[in-house]
Amino acid sequence: DALSLTEQALSCGGGDDAQILEALGVIDRQVVFDLVDAVLARNAGGLLESVAAVDERGHDLAELAELVVEHPRDLMVVKAVENPAGAVLDGAPAEIEALKAQAARVSAADLHRYFALMMDVAEDTARAPYPRVAVEVGLLRLLEVEPVASLSHLLDRLDRAVTGEAAPVSARAPKAAKATAPEMPPAAPRPKAEETGGWGRLVERVRAERPALASVLEHGTPLAFAAEGVEIAYSRGTFYWESAQERDNKGLLERMLAEHFGRPVRLTLRAVDGGDAAGGTLAQEETRRREVRDREIKDGAVRHPKVQKVIAVLGGEIKEVIPLAGEE
């Protein structure tokens, strides 16, 4: 059979390699080299021309996709093995030299990425109703792969910017995110400073004994806090209003007030409508404090010289600043 095929090839091709391959229905390996060259050069036109040439000759495009998958493997072999000829890589010396030359143009990391994507191309082509479209679109997707070297260069520029070394600056001005302060609601009348401080200390004492009650107290507004009487307001119908009225909670609070002032104190719980009780609670004071702190952190981050330098290098825009948990 081999002799018959040889005689048939010689009679059709007359010794010309291209004609012999055509007669045997074998895809020329040079086509695969051309395809990979087009990918590395980001030459979409050359890539599509190579696929069209294979399709016009009636070759199986699924077979072409398989060869394209094998090619990155061969390139990785010649990069990793000093003498790849023989069992490791089956090919003529001229082909191995061509592989070495092509492998020198691409990093090993990029070859791994190309191999993974080309595997997808081969799988899609094998089951696609339109193999040519699958091959073309799949290979065109390879042109979008950014070389790892360019990322390394970008990181190097970023490192130079952060460390203060000279780096090319984008011609356009950096766009920093507009750090606008959230509108604060008008504060309701609050107790005197000394009363507020005493109320906060009492809540902390309650927290040590009953944390759940302390959370309820944090959402109440102390309208009066003195030995003559303590009055706490809650929004009507809320969970905190209902919890504050529970017998156990009220009894514990009265005991804590007596210990705080050194004598029994009259406790009054008042229900108010809507948000009338808002503005003077410890919970809202903590919310305001956090908002101010977060705004200061965000403003400081946006205006930081190193951040501005990074924006200038990358030509980017700050979308969001997220304060780290626990940062003061």
N, C-alpha and C positions, 0 to 999 in steps of 0.2 A: 504493500500500500504506500509506504513511504517513497519507494522508487517511482511508482506511478504518479504520485503528487509532484515529485521532483521533475519528472519529464513533462508533466502538464504545465508546471510553473515556467520551465525553461522555454517551452514552445509558445507560451503566451507572452512572457516578459522579455525573452531574448537576453536575459542576464541583467536587466534593469531592476534594481531593488524595489522601487516604487511600484512598477508594473507587476512584479512577482507578488508583493503584498496585496495588491488589488485583486489579483487572480485568486489568491487563497482566502480572500475575505478577512484579512487581518488588519487591524487598525495600526497605522504607522506610529511608532513610539514618538516620533518627532512632533506629531500633533499634540501629544500630552505635554511635551516640553514647551511647545508654543502656548498652550493653554495656561500653564503655570507661569510662564514668562508674562503673559497678559495680566494675570492676577497680581503678580508682584509689581508690575508697572502700572497697575490700575487702568489698564487699557481695555475699556469695555468693547470698543469696536473690534479690536483684534481677537478678543475672546469669542464674540458672537460669530465672527468670520470662521474661526476654527471649528466651532460646533456645526455651523452650516456646511462646511466642507465634508465633515464626517457624515452628516445626515444625507447629503446629496449623493454620496457614494453607496448609500444603502446599508451602512453599518448599523449594528445594534447600539443605540445610545446608552442602554443599560450597561453594556460592556465598556463603553467609553467612561461612564461614571465609575465603574470598578477600577479601571486603570488610573483614573484621577485620584482615587483613594489610595492606591498602592504607591503613587509617586511621592507624597510627603513622607511615607515610611522609608522609601529609598533615600530620600534627602537626609532624613534623620540618621540613617545608617552611615552614610558617608561622612557625616559630621562627627559621629561618635566613634567610628571604627577607623583605625589608621590604615589597614589594608583590607578593604571590604570585598575584594574579588573572591570568588569561590562560593563556598557554602552559604556565607552570610548574604551575599548579593550576587545574583546571577545576571551577568551582562557582559557585553564586549568591553574591552579596555577603553575604547573611544566613548562609549555610553557612560561608563563610570566617571571618566574625566569631565564629561558634560554635566553629570550630576554634581560633582564637586564644585564646578564653576557656578552652578545655579544655587547650590546650598550656601555658598559663601555670601549670597545676597540677602539671606533671610536668617533670622535668629531661631534657635531651637524652640524658644517659647512660642514664637509665631507659628512654627511648623506644627506644634501640638494643637494650636487653635484651628489652623487650616484643616488638619486631619479630622478633628471632631466635626467641623462643618461639612467637609466633603463626605463623611460617613452619612450625614443626613441627606446630602444630595443623592448619593447612591441608593439609599433606601427609598427616597421619594420617587426617583426615576423608575425603579424596578416595578412599582405598583401604580404609576401614574397613567391615566388614559392618554395623556399627551406628553410623551417622553421628552420631546425636544424642548417644549416649554418648561418642563420641570428642570432639565439640565441647565438651560439658559438662565432661568430665574435663580436657581440655586448657586450657580457659579458667579452670577452678578452680585449675589449677597456677599461673596467673599471679598469683593472690592471695598466693602464698608468696614472691614477689619482694620482698626488702627494699629500700626506697628508698636510693639512694646518699647522700642527705642525712643519713639517720640514721647511716650509717657514718662520714661526715665528722664528725658531732657526736660520735660515739664516739671517734674519733681525737683530736678536740680535747680531750675529757675526759681521755684517756690522756696527751696532751701536757702538760696542766695538772698532772696527777698527778706525772709524771716531773720536771717543772721545779719542783715544790714549790708551785704556786699552789693556792688553795682550790678544791676540787671536791666535788660531792656524794658522800657516802660511803654505801655499801650498808648497809642496816640489819642485815643478818646478818653475823656474824663471818666473816672470810676463812678458808678451809680450806687450810692449807699441807700440802704432802705430808710424810708422816712420813719423816724422814731417819734411817733406822736403819742402824747400822753393821753390815757383814757380819761374821759370826762368824769369827774367825781360828783356824786350826788351831794346836794347841800346837807351839811351836818345838822342834826337836830340838837336842841339845847342839851348840854351835858352837865353832870354834877361838877362841883369844884374839884380841883386837881387832887387835894388831899383826900376827898371822898372817893375819887376814882381809884387812887392808890390803895386805900383801905379795902375797897371792894375787890380789887384784884388779888390782894393778899388773902382775903377770906376765901375766894374761889379756889386758890391753890391749896389752902388747908382742907377744903372739902374734897378736892381731887385726890388727896392722899388717902382719904377714907372711902369715898364713893365717886369714882371717876365719871360715871354716867350722870350723876347729879351735877357735877362741875360743868359738864358740857351743856346741860340745861341752863345753868346760871349764866354761862358765857353768852347766851342768846337773849338774856333779859337786860332791860335798861334800868339801872339804879336811879330812880328819881330822887330818892333821899337815902342817905346812909350815915346815920348818927345814932348816938346812944338814946336819943329821944324817940327814934323810930326809923325803920327801914322800909322803903317802898320800892317794889320792883315791878316794872311794866312789861307785858308781853303782848304780842299781836293776838287778837282774839281768834280762838278756834285752831291755833297751831298746836303741833305736837309738844312744843316746849311749854306752852301755857297749860296744857292738860297735865304734863308731867310735874310741873312745879306745884300743882295743887294736890298731888297725891299725899296721903297722910304721912307715910314714912319719910318722903323727901322733905315735906314741910317741917316735920318734927326734927329731923337732923339739922336742917338749916337754922331753926330757932335755937337749938342747942349750941351750934357753932357760933351764932351771933352773940349768945350770952357769954361764951368763953372769950370771944373777941373783945367785947366791950366791958367785961367784968360784971355784968348784971343782966337780968332778963330784958329783952328788947321786943317792942311791938313790931310784928312783921305784917306788912300789907302787900298782897299780890293784886295787881290791877290789870284788867284786860282792856286793851285799846284797839280801835278799829284800824284796819289797813296797815300802813307802814308807819303809824304814829310813834311806835316804839323803836323804830329803826334809827340808827345813827350814833347811839351811845353804848352799844353792846361791846363786850370784850372781843367777841368773834369778829365784829366789823372793824374794830380797831386793829386786830391782827391782819385782816384782809387788806386794809389800807396800808399797813406797814409793809406787807409783802409786795403790794403793787408798787409802792415807792421804791423798795429795794430792787425789784425786778427791772423797773424802768431805769434806775441808775446803772444796773449791771449792763443792760442792753445798750444804753447810750455810751457807756464806757467802752464796750466791746466794739461798737461801730466806729467810734472815733479813735480807737487805739492805732498808733502809728504803724505797727506791724500788720494789722488787719488792712489798713489803707494801702500799704505797700503790696500786699498779696493781691488785693483787688486791682491795683494798677498793673501788676505783672500778668494776671490772668484775664484782665478785661472783663471781670464778672460783675455780679450784682448780689448784694446781700438780700436774701429772701426772708430769713427768720433768724432770730437769736434766741436760744433756749438756755436759760440759766441752769447751772448744774444744781442737783439736789443738795441742799444743805449749805449752799454758798451764801455767805453773808457779805 
